[in-house]
Amino acid sequence: MSQTIINSLKSQNAFLQAEVERFAAAVDNLSQQLADALNRLKPHDPDFVAAMVGEEPGEKVPVVIVDGDADDAE
């Protein structure tokens, strides 16, 4: 395989790895936003939140806190 092709593939690989990291960070951000929104909604509509996270309605499950403090979740 020629050195030009090898260098091109290495460049493409580096670009794709950066894209994967960028998308992973975006998914983490969206996950945090969803957890925050569900924590704010839980006191107002616990059955909806339970359905969203796969809990049984009325089940006593603690509020989800992801990389934040408990004060933010209330």
N, C-alpha and C positions, 0 to 999 in steps of 0.2 A: 504494500500500500504506500502510495507516495506521501511525502512529508506534508504536502499541501492539504491533502485530504485529512490526514491525521490532525493537523492544526485546526482545520475547519470543524471537525467533529468535536475536538476539545473545546473550541469556542462555543459551539452550539450546546454542548453539555453544560458548560458553566452558565450560559444564559438560562437554560431550562432549570437548573438548580436554583438560580436566583428567583425565577418565577414561582417555583414550588414554595420557596420560603415566603415570598410575598403573599401568595394565596393562603398559606398556613396561618400567617399573621392576621389576615383578613377574617378567616374562619374563627380564630380565637377571639377577635374583637367582636364579631357578631354573636358568638356564644356568650360572651360576657354581657353584652347588651340584652340578650334574651333572658339571661338569668336575672339581671337587674329588673327588667320589666315584669317578669313573673313574680319576683319578690314584692314589688310594689302592688301588683294586682291581687296577690293571694289573700290579703285581709278583706278585699271587697268581693271577690268571686272565687272562693276556694274550690268549688266544684270544677270550674273551668280550668283552673291551674292544675288540679289533680288529673284531669283528663289529658292535658297537654304533656305532663311529665310521666304519665302512665301509672299514677297512683289510683287506689280505690277511693271514691268520694267519701269524705269523712274520716279517712285514715289520718292518724296523728303522725305527721312527718315534719321534721324541723325545716325551717326556712333555709334555702340554699344560699350559701355565702361563698363567692368565688373571689379570692384575692382582694377582699375588702373588709371593712369592719362591720360588726353587727348593727351599729347605728345606721349605716346606709341601707340596710335591708328592711328596716321597720317603716 
